[in-house]
Amino acid sequence: MVPILRIVAWEVTRSCNLNCVHCRASSNFGPYPQELDTVKAMEVLEQIREAGKPIIILTGGEPLLRKDIFALADYGTKKGLRMVLATNGTLITPDITEKITESGIKRVSISLDGATKESHDTFRQVNGAFDRAMKGVSYLKDQGIEFQINTTITSHNLSELEGILDLAVRLEAAAHHVFLLVPAGRAKEMLNQQLNPQEYEDTLYWFYKKQDDVPLKLKATCAPQYYRIMTQEAHSKGDKVNSKTHGLDAVTRGCLAGISYCFIANEGIVQPCGYLELNSGDLRESTFPDIWRNSSIFADLRDFSKYKGKCGRCKYIAVCGGCRARAYAAHGDYLSEEPLCAYNPVSI
């Protein structure tokens, strides 16, 4: 059975005005001449709607550098898709916020990787990036646009994580999503800044406990062990994980790649996720529904009996699954075990 398509992240452009040290796409200003044009992009939105009614994350690069971004957002909105925007925040102006509202974009994510301008600007490798992102947030608030803060965690900013969360609370964000570093793109040069398995585990436990202390929604991404921790904690209290106790977290799982989520690269290549650069289909040669339903890579990812190592024998495989991109980076096999998991499973 083909699972329900819940989220599509679409790299509508690889062009970017920043030069972030962790960028999975190694983005720069470009140009990238092979990107899908407006007509083809709208055709893809129609095809996605045929496959389901997912959230569409318009991402990059920096999606605000794409001239037709609001035309695409408006088109997707009119097709009944929930359109959201992932941006570094530095290009947001009052005019941009009006266009965000008019095009039907429901939420904007702003990336903050430091609690201060010094640390954030170092991460983003552009002076003034923090101040401009803060200004962008103020414009979103003025327009009444819902926004969240996204943070990529490395050993470089781990000590600032609580400060970043506090900042997200002060900014009145709707949510704070943390991403554990995945070695793709420029981040391949940052292997020495990955958290070790115990730091990874401790950070996710800390983040889980914080949910009761803050007024915004917390979500861990590229950190599938969070869902194993959530399940363990619920069971230790004699509770069950369900929508009443855990909200939307109860109807999702750890690694979504190829299961309820996929990624469209800027040239129209469909991948399991942005960090797992495996060509699962080309939208110039096939349709989105055909790729979603029939990709052999997606079929592998949906068949947990094919998972190897301790992921394959873990009783939490259905709620966690391990990061397939980290498995691929470490072992050259996307079905291998997650290399940064501290949990030692017994056989299923």
TORMI-902055 format. One record per residue: residue in three letters; x, y, z of N, C-alpha, C in turn. Coordinates in steps of 0.1 Angstrom, whole numbers, padded with zeros to 4 digits, always signed. Example, Ala and Ser with C-alpha at 12.3 -4.5 7.8 and 13.67 -1.06 7.14 Angstrom:
2
Ala+0132-0057+0078+0123-0045+0078+0132-0033+0078;Ser+0128-0022+0071+0137-0011+0071+0129+0000+0079;
//
This chain:
348
Met+0008-0012+0000+0000+0000+0000+0009+0013+0000;Val+0006+0022-0008+0013+0035-0009+0009+0043+0003;Pro+0018+0048+0011+0015+0056+0022+0009+0070+0018;Ile+0003+0076+0028-0002+0090+0025+0009+0100+0024;Leu+0009+0108+0014+0018+0118+0012+0015+0130+0021;Arg+0024+0134+0030+0020+0144+0040+0028+0157+0037;Ile+0041+0156+0033+0049+0168+0031+0058+0166+0019;Val+0059+0177+0011+0069+0178+0000+0077+0190+0002;Ala+0090+0189+0004+0099+0200+0004+0104+0202-0010;Trp+0103+0215-0015+0107+0217-0029+0117+0229-0029;Glu+0129+0225-0034+0140+0234-0036+0137+0242-0049;Val+0129+0253-0047+0125+0260-0059+0136+0267-0066;Thr+0147+0270-0058+0159+0275-0064+0170+0272-0055;Arg+0182+0270-0061+0194+0267-0053+0202+0280-0050;Ser+0198+0291-0057+0204+0304-0054+0202+0309-0040;Cys+0213+0315-0034+0212+0319-0020+0220+0332-0019;Asn+0216+0340-0010+0224+0352-0007+0233+0351+0005;Leu+0233+0339+0012+0242+0336+0023+0251+0324+0018;Asn+0260+0320+0028+0270+0310+0024+0272+0301+0036;Cys+0261+0295+0041+0261+0288+0054+0270+0276+0054;Val+0277+0274+0065+0287+0264+0066+0281+0250+0065;His+0268+0249+0069+0262+0235+0069+0253+0233+0057;Cys+0253+0241+0047+0243+0240+0036+0244+0227+0029;Arg+0233+0220+0029+0233+0207+0022+0235+0208+0007;Ala+0231+0220+0001+0232+0222-0013+0244+0229-0018;Ser+0253+0233-0008+0264+0242-0011+0260+0254-0020;Ser+0249+0260-0016+0243+0270-0024+0252+0283-0025;Asn+0251+0290-0036+0256+0304-0037+0246+0312-0046;Phe+0251+0323-0051+0242+0332-0058+0237+0325-0072;Gly+0245+0316-0076+0241+0310-0089+0247+0318-0101;Pro+0240+0318-0112+0227+0312-0115+0227+0297-0117;Tyr+0215+0291-0116+0213+0277-0118+0204+0275-0130;Pro+0209+0275-0142+0200+0276-0154+0190+0265-0157;Gln+0193+0253-0150+0184+0242-0153+0172+0240-0144;Glu+0170+0251-0136+0158+0250-0127+0145+0250-0135;Leu+0135+0244-0129+0122+0243-0136+0116+0257-0138;Asp+0111+0260-0149+0105+0273-0152+0090+0273-0146;Thr+0084+0285-0147+0071+0287-0141+0061+0277-0146;Val+0060+0275-0159+0050+0266-0164+0052+0252-0159;Lys+0064+0247-0160+0067+0233-0155+0064+0232-0140;Ala+0068+0243-0132+0066+0242-0118+0051+0241-0114;Met+0043+0249-0122+0029+0248-0119+0023+0235-0123;Glu+0028+0229-0133+0024+0215-0137+0028+0205-0126;Val+0039+0207-0120+0043+0198-0109+0034+0200-0097;Leu+0030+0212-0094+0020+0214-0084+0007+0207-0086;Glu+0003+0207-0099-0009+0200-0103-0008+0185-0100;Gln+0004+0180-0104+0007+0165-0102+0008+0161-0088;Ile+0014+0170-0080+0014+0167-0065+0000+0166-0060;Arg-0009+0175-0064-0022+0175-0059-0029+0162-0063;Glu-0026+0156-0074-0031+0143-0079-0027+0132-0069;Ala-0015+0134-0063-0010+0123-0054-0015+0124-0040;Gly-0020+0136-0037-0024+0138-0023-0026+0153-0020;Lys-0027+0156-0007-0029+0170-0003-0019+0174+0008;Pro-0006+0173+0004+0005+0175+0014+0007+0190+0017;Ile+0015+0192+0027+0021+0205+0029+0032+0207+0019;Ile+0033+0218+0013+0044+0221+0004+0053+0231+0010;Ile+0066+0227+0013+0076+0236+0018+0084+0242+0007;Leu+0082+0255+0004+0090+0262-0006+0103+0266+0000;Thr+0114+0259-0004+0127+0261+0002+0137+0264-0008;Gly+0150+0264-0004+0161+0267-0013+0173+0260-0008;Gly+0185+0266-0011+0187+0280-0014+0178+0290-0006;Glu+0176+0301-0012+0168+0311-0006+0156+0313-0015;Pro+0144+0308-0012+0133+0308-0021+0128+0322-0025;Leu+0131+0332-0017+0127+0346-0021+0135+0351-0032;Leu+0146+0344-0036+0153+0349-0048+0147+0344-0061;Arg+0137+0335-0060+0130+0331-0072+0119+0341-0075;Lys+0119+0347-0087+0110+0358-0090+0096+0354-0091;Asp+0093+0342-0094+0078+0338-0095+0074+0331-0082;Ile+0081+0332-0071+0078+0324-0059+0063+0326-0054;Phe+0058+0339-0055+0045+0341-0050+0034+0336-0060;Ala+0038+0336-0073+0029+0331-0083+0027+0316-0080;Leu+0038+0309-0077+0038+0295-0074+0030+0292-0061;Ala+0032+0300-0051+0025+0299-0038+0010+0301-0040;Asp+0006+0311-0048-0008+0313-0050-0014+0302-0058;Tyr-0007+0297-0068-0012+0286-0076-0014+0273-0067;Gly-0005+0270-0059-0006+0259-0050-0018+0260-0040;Thr-0019+0273-0035-0030+0276-0026-0043+0273-0032;Lys-0045+0278-0045-0057+0276-0052-0060+0262-0056;Lys-0050+0253-0056-0051+0239-0058-0055+0231-0045;Gly-0055+0239-0034-0059+0232-0022-0047+0227-0014;Leu-0035+0231-0017-0023+0227-0010-0020+0237+0001;Arg-0015+0232+0012-0010+0241+0023+0004+0245+0019;Met+0006+0258+0016+0019+0263+0012+0026+0270+0024;Val+0039+0266+0026+0047+0273+0036+0060+0276+0030;Leu+0067+0286+0037+0079+0292+0031+0091+0290+0041;Ala+0102+0284+0036+0114+0283+0045+0125+0293+0040;Thr+0128+0302+0048+0137+0313+0044+0147+0316+0055;Asn+0158+0323+0051+0168+0327+0061+0163+0340+0067;Gly+0153+0346+0062+0147+0358+0068+0153+0371+0064;Thr+0165+0371+0058+0172+0384+0055+0166+0392+0044;Leu+0158+0387+0036+0152+0394+0025+0138+0398+0027;Ile+0132+0396+0039+0118+0399+0041+0117+0414+0044;Thr+0107+0420+0037+0104+0434+0038+0089+0436+0040;Pro+0084+0448+0043+0069+0449+0044+0062+0445+0031;Asp+0068+0448+0020+0062+0444+0007+0062+0429+0005;Ile+0072+0423+0010+0073+0408+0009+0062+0402+0018;Thr+0060+0407+0030+0050+0402+0039+0036+0403+0033;Glu+0033+0414+0026+0020+0415+0019+0019+0405+0009;Lys+0029+0402+0001+0028+0392-0009+0027+0378-0003;Ile+0033+0375+0008+0032+0363+0015+0017+0361+0019;Thr+0011+0371+0024-0003+0370+0029-0012+0368+0016;Glu-0010+0376+0006-0019+0375-0006-0018+0362-0013;Ser-0006+0355-0013-0004+0343-0020-0009+0331-0012;Gly-0013+0333+0001-0019+0322+0008-0009+0314+0016;Ile+0003+0318+0017+0013+0311+0025+0009+0311+0039;Lys+0009+0299+0046+0003+0298+0059+0013+0300+0070;Arg+0025+0296+0068+0036+0298+0078+0049+0300+0072;Val+0058+0308+0079+0071+0310+0074+0081+0305+0084;Ser+0091+0298+0080+0102+0294+0089+0114+0303+0087;Ile+0120+0307+0098+0132+0315+0098+0143+0307+0105;Ser+0154+0306+0098+0165+0298+0103+0174+0307+0112;Leu+0176+0302+0125+0185+0309+0135+0194+0298+0141;Asp+0207+0300+0139+0216+0290+0144+0225+0295+0154;Gly+0222+0307+0160+0229+0312+0171+0220+0321+0179;Ala+0223+0322+0192+0215+0331+0201+0219+0345+0200;Thr+0231+0348+0194+0236+0361+0192+0240+0364+0178;Lys+0241+0376+0174+0245+0379+0161+0259+0374+0157;Glu+0268+0374+0167+0281+0369+0165+0281+0355+0161;Ser+0274+0346+0168+0275+0332+0165+0266+0329+0153;His+0255+0335+0151+0247+0332+0139+0254+0337+0127;Asp+0260+0349+0127+0266+0354+0115+0278+0345+0111;Thr+0285+0340+0122+0296+0331+0119+0292+0318+0112;Phe+0280+0313+0116+0274+0301+0110+0270+0304+0096;Arg+0264+0315+0094+0259+0319+0081+0269+0325+0071;Gln+0281+0329+0077+0292+0334+0070+0289+0347+0062;Val+0280+0355+0068+0276+0368+0063+0274+0378+0074;Asn+0281+0388+0076+0279+0398+0086+0265+0405+0084;Gly+0258+0406+0095+0245+0413+0094+0233+0403+0092;Ala+0236+0390+0090+0225+0381+0088+0216+0380+0099;Phe+0221+0380+0111+0212+0379+0123+0203+0391+0124;Asp+0209+0403+0123+0201+0415+0125+0190+0416+0114;Arg+0193+0412+0102+0184+0413+0091+0173+0402+0093;Ala+0176+0390+0098+0166+0380+0101+0157+0385+0112;Met+0162+0392+0122+0154+0397+0133+0144+0408+0127;Lys+0149+0416+0118+0141+0426+0112+0130+0419+0104;Gly+0133+0408+0097+0123+0400+0089+0113+0395+0098;Val+0116+0390+0110+0107+0385+0120+0097+0396+0124;Ser+0103+0408+0126+0094+0419+0130+0084+0423+0120;Tyr+0088+0422+0107+0078+0424+0096+0067+0414+0096;Leu+0071+0401+0098+0061+0390+0098+0051+0393+0109;Lys+0056+0397+0121+0047+0399+0132+0038+0411+0129;Asp+0043+0421+0123+0035+0433+0120+0023+0429+0111;Gln+0026+0419+0102+0016+0415+0092+0007+0404+0098;Gly+0010+0399+0110+0002+0388+0116+0005+0375+0109;Ile+0017+0373+0104+0020+0360+0097+0026+0350+0107;Glu+0021+0338+0108+0026+0328+0117+0040+0324+0112;Phe+0049+0323+0122+0063+0319+0118+0068+0309+0129;Gln+0079+0302+0125+0086+0293+0134+0101+0295+0133;Ile+0108+0291+0142+0123+0292+0142+0129+0278+0139;Asn+0138+0277+0130+0145+0264+0127+0159+0266+0131;Thr+0165+0256+0137+0179+0256+0142+0186+0243+0139;Thr+0197+0244+0132+0206+0232+0130+0216+0231+0141;Ile+0216+0220+0148+0225+0218+0160+0238+0211+0156;Thr+0249+0217+0160+0262+0212+0159+0269+0213+0173;Ser+0281+0208+0174+0289+0210+0186+0292+0225+0188;His+0292+0232+0176+0295+0247+0176+0285+0255+0184;Asn+0272+0251+0182+0262+0260+0189+0253+0252+0199;Leu+0258+0240+0203+0250+0232+0213+0248+0240+0226;Ser+0259+0246+0230+0258+0254+0243+0248+0265+0242;Glu+0244+0270+0230+0235+0281+0228+0221+0276+0226;Leu+0218+0263+0226+0205+0259+0222+0194+0264+0231;Glu+0197+0264+0244+0187+0270+0253+0185+0285+0251;Gly+0195+0292+0248+0194+0306+0244+0186+0308+0232;Ile+0188+0299+0222+0180+0301+0209+0165+0298+0212;Leu+0163+0288+0220+0149+0285+0224+0143+0296+0231;Asp+0150+0302+0241+0145+0314+0248+0142+0325+0238;Leu+0151+0327+0228+0149+0338+0219+0136+0335+0211;Ala+0134+0322+0207+0122+0319+0199+0109+0322+0207;Val+0110+0319+0220+0099+0322+0229+0096+0337+0230;Arg+0107+0345+0231+0106+0360+0232+0100+0366+0219;Leu+0104+0360+0208+0099+0364+0195+0085+0361+0193;Glu+0079+0352+0201+0065+0347+0200+0063+0339+0188;Ala+0073+0330+0185+0072+0321+0174+0062+0310+0177;Ala+0056+0305+0167+0046+0294+0169+0052+0281+0172;Ala+0065+0279+0168+0072+0266+0170+0087+0268+0169;His+0094+0259+0175+0109+0258+0173+0112+0244+0168;His+0117+0243+0156+0121+0230+0151+0137+0229+0151;Val+0142+0219+0157+0156+0217+0157+0160+0206+0147;Phe+0171+0208+0140+0176+0198+0130+0190+0194+0134;Leu+0192+0181+0136+0205+0176+0139+0213+0175+0126;Leu+0225+0180+0126+0234+0181+0115+0235+0167+0107;Val+0233+0168+0094+0234+0157+0085+0246+0160+0075;Pro+0256+0151+0074+0267+0154+0065+0264+0153+0050;Ala+0259+0164+0045+0256+0166+0031+0260+0180+0027;Gly+0264+0181+0014+0269+0194+0009+0281+0199+0017;Arg+0281+0212+0021+0292+0218+0028+0293+0211+0042;Ala+0283+0205+0047+0283+0199+0060+0292+0186+0060;Lys+0296+0181+0049+0305+0170+0048+0319+0174+0054;Glu+0321+0187+0054+0334+0192+0060+0332+0195+0075;Met+0321+0191+0081+0318+0194+0095+0316+0182+0103;Leu+0322+0171+0098+0320+0158+0106+0325+0159+0120;Asn+0335+0168+0122+0340+0169+0136+0331+0178+0144;Gln+0320+0183+0138+0311+0191+0146+0298+0184+0148;Gln+0297+0172+0144+0285+0163+0147+0285+0160+0162;Leu+0273+0160+0168+0272+0155+0181+0276+0140+0182;Asn+0282+0136+0193+0284+0121+0194+0271+0115+0198;Pro+0270+0102+0198+0257+0095+0201+0252+0099+0214;Gln+0260+0100+0225+0255+0103+0238+0250+0118+0239;Glu+0257+0127+0232+0253+0141+0232+0240+0142+0224;Tyr+0239+0135+0214+0227+0134+0205+0215+0130+0214;Glu+0217+0119+0222+0206+0114+0230+0202+0124+0241;Asp+0213+0129+0248+0210+0139+0259+0203+0151+0254;Thr+0207+0156+0242+0200+0168+0236+0186+0165+0233;Leu+0183+0154+0228+0169+0151+0224+0160+0149+0237;Tyr+0166+0143+0247+0159+0142+0260+0156+0155+0266;Trp+0166+0164+0265+0165+0178+0270+0153+0185+0263;Phe+0154+0183+0250+0144+0190+0241+0130+0185+0244;Tyr+0129+0172+0246+0116+0166+0249+0110+0171+0262;Lys+0119+0172+0272+0114+0177+0285+0110+0192+0285;Lys+0116+0199+0276+0113+0214+0275+0099+0216+0270;Gln+0093+0207+0263+0080+0209+0258+0070+0213+0268;Asp+0071+0209+0281+0062+0213+0291+0065+0227+0297;Asp+0077+0233+0293+0081+0245+0299+0079+0258+0290;Val+0076+0255+0278+0075+0267+0268+0062+0267+0262;Pro+0057+0279+0257+0044+0281+0251+0043+0278+0236;Leu+0054+0273+0230+0054+0270+0216+0056+0255+0214;Lys+0053+0251+0201+0054+0237+0198+0069+0234+0194;Leu+0074+0223+0200+0088+0219+0197+0087+0206+0188;Lys+0096+0206+0178+0097+0194+0169+0111+0192+0166;Ala+0115+0179+0166+0129+0175+0162+0128+0169+0148;Thr+0137+0174+0139+0137+0170+0125+0152+0164+0123;Cys+0152+0155+0114+0165+0148+0111+0171+0143+0125;Ala+0162+0139+0133+0165+0133+0146+0155+0123+0150;Pro+0154+0112+0142+0143+0102+0144+0143+0096+0158;Gln+0154+0095+0165+0154+0090+0178+0145+0097+0188;Tyr+0142+0109+0185+0132+0117+0193+0119+0110+0195;Tyr+0115+0103+0184+0102+0096+0185+0103+0083+0193;Arg+0115+0077+0193+0117+0066+0202+0117+0070+0216;Ile+0124+0082+0219+0124+0087+0232+0110+0091+0237;Met+0102+0097+0228+0089+0101+0231+0080+0088+0235;Thr+0082+0078+0228+0075+0065+0230+0080+0059+0243;Gln+0093+0059+0246+0098+0053+0258+0093+0061+0270;Glu+0093+0074+0269+0088+0082+0281+0073+0080+0284;Ala+0066+0079+0273+0051+0077+0275+0049+0063+0281;His+0056+0053+0277+0054+0040+0282+0059+0039+0297;Ser+0069+0047+0300+0074+0047+0314+0064+0052+0324;Lys+0055+0060+0319+0044+0066+0327+0031+0059+0326;Gly+0032+0048+0318+0019+0040+0316+0010+0046+0306;Asp+0015+0055+0298+0006+0062+0288+0008+0056+0274;Lys-0001+0060+0266+0001+0056+0251+0003+0069+0243;Val+0010+0068+0233+0012+0079+0224+0000+0080+0214;Asn-0008+0091+0216-0019+0093+0207-0021+0107+0205;Ser-0030+0111+0196-0032+0125+0192-0036+0134+0204;Lys-0043+0128+0214-0047+0135+0226-0035+0139+0235;Thr-0026+0129+0236-0014+0131+0245-0002+0138+0238;His-0001+0136+0225+0011+0140+0218+0009+0148+0205;Gly-0004+0152+0203-0007+0160+0191-0003+0154+0178;Leu+0003+0162+0169+0007+0157+0156+0018+0147+0156;Asp+0026+0148+0167+0038+0139+0168+0033+0124+0168;Ala+0020+0122+0173+0015+0108+0174+0012+0102+0160;Val+0010+0111+0150+0006+0105+0137+0018+0106+0127;Thr+0030+0109+0132+0041+0109+0123+0052+0099+0129;Arg+0064+0100+0124+0074+0091+0129+0088+0098+0127;Gly+0098+0091+0130+0111+0097+0129+0116+0101+0115;Cys+0122+0092+0108+0127+0094+0094+0115+0092+0085;Leu+0111+0103+0078+0100+0103+0069+0104+0101+0054;Ala+0117+0100+0052+0122+0100+0038+0116+0089+0030;Gly+0109+0093+0019+0103+0083+0010+0090+0076+0015;Ile+0086+0079+0028+0075+0073+0034+0063+0081+0034;Ser+0064+0093+0040+0053+0103+0039+0058+0116+0034;Tyr+0070+0116+0031+0077+0129+0027+0087+0126+0016;Cys+0089+0136+0007+0099+0135-0003+0104+0150-0006;Phe+0115+0150-0013+0121+0163-0017+0122+0164-0032;Ile+0120+0176-0037+0122+0179-0051+0134+0189-0052;Ala+0145+0184-0059+0156+0193-0061+0153+0203-0072;Asn+0162+0213-0072+0159+0225-0081+0158+0221-0096;Glu+0164+0210-0100+0163+0207-0114+0152+0197-0117;Gly+0144+0194-0107+0133+0185-0109+0135+0170-0106;Ile+0146+0167-0099+0149+0154-0094+0142+0151-0081;Val+0135+0141-0080+0128+0137-0067+0137+0128-0059;Gln+0139+0132-0046+0148+0124-0037+0139+0120-0025;Pro+0144+0110-0017+0137+0107-0005+0137+0119+0005;Cys+0148+0126+0006+0149+0138+0014+0160+0147+0008;Gly+0161+0159+0013+0171+0168+0008+0186+0164+0011;Tyr+0187+0156+0021+0201+0152+0025+0205+0138+0019;Leu+0195+0131+0014+0197+0118+0008+0196+0119-0007;Glu+0207+0123-0013+0207+0126-0028+0207+0114-0036;Leu+0196+0107-0036+0194+0095-0045+0183+0099-0055;Asn+0186+0098-0067+0177+0101-0078+0166+0090-0078;Ser+0154+0094-0074+0143+0085-0073+0133+0087-0084;Gly+0136+0097-0093+0127+0100-0104+0129+0114-0109;Asp+0128+0116-0122+0130+0129-0128+0117+0134-0133;Leu+0113+0146-0128+0100+0152-0132+0100+0157-0146;Arg+0111+0157-0153+0111+0161-0167+0108+0148-0176;Glu+0109+0137-0170+0107+0124-0177+0095+0116-0172;Ser+0091+0119-0160+0080+0111-0154+0071+0121-0146;Thr+0060+0116-0141+0051+0124-0133+0053+0122-0118;Phe+0049+0132-0110+0051+0130-0096+0043+0118-0090;Pro+0030+0116-0094+0023+0105-0088+0030+0091-0092;Asp+0035+0090-0104+0042+0078-0108+0054+0076-0099;Ile+0062+0086-0097+0074+0085-0089+0071+0082-0075;Trp+0061+0089-0069+0057+0086-0055+0052+0072-0053;Arg+0045+0067-0063+0039+0053-0061+0049+0042-0065;Asn+0058+0045-0074+0065+0034-0080+0080+0034-0079;Ser+0086+0044-0073+0101+0045-0071+0106+0033-0063;Ser+0116+0026-0068+0121+0014-0062+0128+0018-0049;Ile+0134+0030-0049+0141+0035-0036+0131+0038-0025;Phe+0119+0044-0029+0109+0046-0019+0103+0033-0014;Ala+0102+0023-0023+0097+0010-0019+0106+0004-0009;Asp+0119+0005-0011+0129+0000-0001+0127+0006+0013;Leu+0126+0020+0012+0125+0027+0025+0112+0024+0032;Arg+0101+0020+0025+0089+0017+0031+0088+0002+0036;Asp+0098-0006+0033+0098-0020+0037+0108-0021+0049;Phe+0104-0021+0061+0112-0021+0072+0120-0034+0074;Ser+0115-0045+0067+0122-0058+0068+0135-0057+0061;Lys+0138-0047+0053+0150-0046+0045+0161-0038+0053;Tyr+0157-0032+0064+0167-0024+0072+0177-0033+0078;Lys+0189-0028+0080+0200-0036+0084+0206-0031+0097;Gly+0215-0039+0103+0221-0036+0115+0212-0034+0127;Lys+0215-0026+0136+0206-0025+0148+0193-0018+0145;Cys+0192-0010+0134+0179-0005+0130+0170-0016+0126;Gly+0175-0026+0119+0167-0037+0114+0161-0046+0125;Arg+0168-0046+0137+0164-0055+0148+0158-0047+0159;Cys+0155-0034+0157+0150-0025+0168+0135-0025+0169;Lys+0129-0026+0180+0115-0027+0182+0109-0013+0179;Tyr+0117-0003+0179+0112+0011+0176+0113+0015+0161;Ile+0115+0005+0153+0118+0008+0139+0106+0016+0132;Ala+0094+0012+0137+0082+0019+0130+0080+0033+0135;Val+0086+0037+0147+0084+0051+0151+0097+0059+0149;Cys+0108+0052+0147+0121+0059+0145+0126+0057+0131;Gly+0132+0045+0129+0137+0042+0116+0151+0046+0113;Gly+0157+0054+0122+0170+0059+0120+0171+0068+0108;Cys+0181+0077+0108+0182+0087+0097+0189+0080+0085;Arg+0181+0079+0075+0186+0072+0063+0197+0079+0056;Ala+0197+0093+0057+0208+0100+0051+0221+0098+0058;Arg+0221+0098+0071+0233+0095+0079+0238+0081+0077;Ala+0229+0072+0076+0233+0058+0073+0240+0057+0059;Tyr+0235+0064+0049+0241+0064+0036+0254+0071+0036;Ala+0255+0082+0043+0268+0090+0044+0279+0081+0051;Ala+0275+0074+0061+0284+0066+0069+0288+0053+0062;His+0278+0046+0056+0280+0032+0051+0279+0031+0036;Gly+0274+0041+0029+0271+0040+0015+0259+0031+0012;Asp+0251+0029+0022+0239+0021+0021+0227+0027+0029;Tyr+0217+0032+0021+0206+0039+0028+0197+0030+0037;Leu+0200+0017+0036+0192+0008+0045+0200+0003+0057;Ser+0212+0008+0058+0221+0005+0069+0216+0011+0082;Glu+0223+0009+0093+0219+0014+0106+0224+0029+0108;Glu+0216+0036+0116+0219+0050+0119+0232+0050+0128;Pro+0242+0057+0123+0255+0057+0130+0255+0065+0143;Leu+0246+0074+0146+0246+0082+0158+0236+0079+0168;Cys+0231+0067+0168+0221+0063+0178+0228+0056+0189;Ala+0224+0060+0202+0230+0055+0214+0223+0043+0219;Tyr+0211+0040+0213+0202+0030+0219+0207+0016+0214;Asn+0208+0006+0223+0211-0007+0219+0199-0016+0220;Pro+0194-0019+0208+0181-0027+0208+0183-0042+0211;Val+0172-0048+0216+0171-0062+0216+0164-0066+0203;Ser+0165-0079+0199+0158-0083+0187+0143-0081+0187;Ile+0138-0078+0176+0123-0076+0175+0116-0089+0179;
//
